[in-house]
Amino acid sequence: MNLFWLFVIMAIATYISRRAFLRLPGHWMSPRLKNGLTFIPVGIFAALIFPALFLQHQELVFQPILLIAGIACLLVMALSKNAFLSFGVSMTIVVLASLQIFP
């Protein structure tokens, strides 16, 4: 039961800290800081995706199908601005490659 309350308290703390940051008046942040904050989602995306593309069992590996799927994801995202479509296209490439439909 203690673990449950720990999750509840941490969820509340996370919500309050995020909500407080979003409630800050816009004039408190410089344009440079606002511009820097726009790059946070890109950084998080890269931090989650790049290790899967280039690391396997703590070793650097080259997996061309994952690299192709990643590039396809970026291209579709740049052209359509649709996250679901871009992830769907890249996942389809990986699934089809794992089924060995591609030679």
Summary of the structure (lengths in Angstrom):
residues: 103
radius of gyration: 19.5
end to end distance: 53.2
largest distance: 56.3
contacts: 205
relative contact order: 0.06
helix: 77%
strand: 4%
